[in-house]
Amino acid sequence: MISKQLFCKILKLIKEQDEIDDNFSKALETLCDSYCIYGTKNKKYEALFIILKDLFNDKGDWISWWLYEDVEKNIYIDSLKGKKKILIKTPEALYDLLIKNMKENE
């Protein structure tokens, strides 16, 4: 298991690299006649996500969802009282959700 602090640092670095890749893609577009996306087949990213997914038993693919879906960061979980809405605005909240989910599925 990794600490919350390390998990948050990893997500921060991923987001920073995504921004660099996006800026590079935009620069490539000035030279090309079409839309360019840089870094989509990055094997290092793929390996990192495999590790994180396995470490956190992330069967719902919540880590990728949190990083890449441009939506309100809510997760709805079934409970005895119906659907429970959980706001996942920060990496810390995502970490807590993943840890809670791991403990419930042990």
Secondary structure, DSSP 8 states (H G I E B T S, - for coil): ---HHHHHHHHHHHHHHHHHHHHHHHHHHTTSSS----STT-HHHHHHHHHHHHHTT-TT-HHHHHHH--S--EEEEEETTEEEEEE--SHHHHHHHHHHHHHHT-
